[in-house]
Amino acid sequence: MEDSEREPSWKSDFPIESKRGTHVSRREFAKFLGLLSGAFALSNGFIVIKAVAFPAEKMEGEHFVVNANEVAIGEMFQFEIHGDKHIPYILIHLEENEWRAFEQKCTHLTCAVRYEKEVNQIQCPCHNGWFSADTGAVLQGPPPRPLPQLDVVLRDGKIYVREQTEDQNT
């Protein structure tokens, strides 16, 4: 027998046929799906428990954003409030002495939203969602909820924001 026709030595150590080695039975596949589903359920349960046990902290007091004369009428200013998380917000100068502040993350898939002054609306470019620049309410598209809003305080030519009071949320 020639060397090329001889069986390699490792095949005697691993006598599994390649067809049997790559075959997956229904039972093995069902076990894999069951374990994967269980892992997904546990991870979702962890997220729910974390949200309930450790709710996000409310914003304390007022936070300085910018001098009022630095944002022209019809313009948007981006800022962050640093706390336990860095949350991006937008400040919109709608008219003389009329300001709005909203979280910059779309309520659909957290894409960054932008103020479009030509139509006086806030757009989410990811899925063409539109929000009211006055209230943050959903006008069009897939976003399920209005944009979270902050109260804007104008004092001595400076813009401050604070957690929105409950009576304005309704």
For each residue, the residues with C-beta under 8 A, 3 or more apart:
1: 5 6
2: 5 6
3: 6
4:
5: 1 2
6: 1 2 3
7: 11 12
8: 11
9: 12 13
10: 13 14
11: 7 8 14 15
12: 7 9 15
13: 9 10
14: 10 11
15: 11 12
16: 20 21
17: 20 21
18: 21 22
19: 22 23
20: 16 17 23
21: 16 17 18
22: 18 19
23: 19 20
24: 28 29
25: 28 29
26: 29 30
27: 30 31
28: 24 25 31 32
29: 24 25 26 32 33
30: 26 27 33 34
31: 27 28 34 35
32: 28 29 35 36
33: 29 30 36 37
34: 30 31 37 38
35: 31 32 38 39
36: 32 33 39 40
37: 33 34 40 41
38: 34 35 41 42
39: 35 36 42 43
40: 36 37 43 44
41: 37 38 44 45
42: 38 39 45 46
43: 39 40 46 47
44: 40 41 47 48
45: 41 42 48 49
46: 42 43 49 50
47: 43 44 50 51
48: 44 45 51 52
49: 45 46 52 53
50: 46 47 53 54
51: 47 48 54 55
52: 48 49 55
53: 49 50
54: 50 51
55: 51 52
56: 84 85
57: 60 83 84
58: 163
59: 63 81 83 150 162 163
60: 57
61: 162
62: 153 160 161 162
63: 59 81 160 161 162
64: 158 159 160
65: 77 79 91 101 159 160 161
66: 70 71 77 79 91 158 159
67: 70 157 158 159
68: 71 154 157 158 159
69: 157
70: 66 67 77
71: 66 68 75 76 77 91 93 159
72: 75 93
73: 93 94 95 96
74: 93 94 117
75: 71 72 92 93 115 117
76: 71 90 91 92 93 114 115 117
77: 65 66 70 71 90 91 92 93
78: 88 89 90 91 104
79: 65 66 88 89 90 91
80: 86 87 88 89
81: 59 63 86 87 89 161
82: 86
83: 57 59 86 87
84: 56 57
85: 56
86: 80 81 82 83
87: 80 81 83 103 105
88: 78 79 80 103 104 105 112
89: 78 79 80 81 101 102 103 104 150 161
90: 76 77 78 79 101 102 104 113 114 115 122
91: 65 66 71 76 77 78 79 99 100 101 152 159 161
92: 75 76 77 99 100 101 102 115 122 133
93: 71 72 73 74 75 76 77 98 99
94: 73 74 98 99 100 120 133 134
95: 73 98
96: 73
97: 154
98: 93 94 95
99: 91 92 93 94 152 154 159
100: 91 92 94 133 134 136 149 152
101: 65 89 90 91 92 149 150 151 152 161
102: 89 90 92 113 122 131 136 147 148 149 150
103: 87 88 89 147 148 149 150
104: 78 88 89 90 112 113
105: 87 88 110 111 112 113
106: 109 110 111 112 113 124 126 127 129 143 147
107: 138 143 144 145 146 147 148
108: 111 124 126 127 129 141 142 143 144
109: 106 126 127
110: 105 106
111: 105 106 108 124 125 126 127
112: 88 104 105 106 124
113: 90 102 104 105 106 122 123 124 129 131 147
114: 76 90 122 123 125
115: 75 76 90 92 121 122 123 133
116: 119 120 121 122 123
117: 74 75 76 120
118:
119: 116
120: 94 116 117 133
121: 115 116 130 131 132 133 139
122: 90 92 102 113 114 115 116 130 131 132 133 136 147
123: 113 114 115 116 128 129 130 131
124: 106 108 111 112 113 127 128 129 130 131 141 143
125: 111 114 128
126: 106 108 109 111 129
127: 106 108 109 111 124 141 142
128: 123 124 125 140 141
129: 106 108 113 123 124 126 138 140 141 142 143
130: 121 122 123 124 138 139 140 141
131: 102 113 121 122 123 124 136 137 138 139 143 146 147
132: 121 122 135 136 137 139 146
133: 92 94 100 115 120 121 122
134: 94 100
135: 132 146 149
136: 100 102 122 131 132 146 147 148 149
137: 131 132 146
138: 107 129 130 131 141 143 144 145 146
139: 121 130 131 132
140: 128 129 130
141: 108 124 127 128 129 130 138
142: 108 127 129
143: 106 107 108 124 129 131 138 146
144: 107 108 138
145: 107 138
146: 107 131 132 135 136 137 138 143 149
147: 102 103 106 107 113 122 131 136
148: 102 103 107 136 164
149: 100 101 102 103 135 136 146 164 168
150: 59 89 101 102 103 161 162 163 164
151: 101 161 162 163 164 165 168
152: 91 99 100 101 159 160 161
153: 62 159 160 161 162
154: 68 97 99 157 158 159 160
155: 158 160
156:
157: 67 68 69 154
158: 64 66 67 68 154 155
159: 64 65 66 67 68 71 91 99 152 153 154
160: 62 63 64 65 152 153 154 155
161: 62 63 65 81 89 91 101 150 151 152 153
162: 59 61 62 63 150 151 153
163: 58 59 150 151
164: 148 149 150 151 168 169
165: 151 168 169
166: 169 170
167: 170
168: 149 151 164 165
169: 164 165 166
170: 166 167
